[in-house]
């Protein structure tokens, strides 16, 4: 079936079309219905279906025998560094960080802000949130403390993930300092997890702040992906 035929079917017979797409996904529980309408007139998709996007992105490929294949290639011209992760390696990193988040009190439905450079740990954080059923929101690392504060307060975020610094245009950007300024007016924040990239000193709140590398050093890979409803929120994008 070509594109025009598939497009026409999606318009004329949406339930049939989307059932066929759903059959290509590894569900924990296949949906009882594909498309229904509730008493208020709203359409509901894939009711009764259980799945997890972190599992689909990682574990499913490992179980299919692709664990040794590359899943993520990081090549930064800014820092002149390269890192590669296979599906198995990335799954383990994500599972470990999901366990770290859970140990810091993150539960299904909680909101987590990711205010980071474009580094592998940012992708790990997104997938770890999805693994737990937490709702992540990526905030551009170039945004000001005020912009970050507004997004934290609007989402009622409980955990902020950041780095001590990033590099933009050849200059250091003090992400942790910006995060500290934002958190002065964000009562929902309970923990700030910090990826260490540079060697410059940063202000530290012993009860609130957590070094990423220290938490990951003792984390276990035993953190299965939660079964989520098909319409559960995955992320917030401002």
Secondary structure, DSSP 8 states (H G I E B T S, - for coil): --HHHHHHHHHH-HHHHHHHHHTTS--SB--S-SEEE-TTS-EEESTT-EE-HHIIIIIHHIIIIITTSEEEEEEETTTTEEEEEEHHHHHHHHHHHHHHHHHTT--TT-EEEEE--SSHHHHHHHHHHHHHT-EEEE--TTS-HHHHHHHHHHHT-SEEEEES-EEETTEEE-HHHHHHHHHTT-TT--EEEEE--S-S-----TTTEEEHHHHHHT--S------EETTS--B---
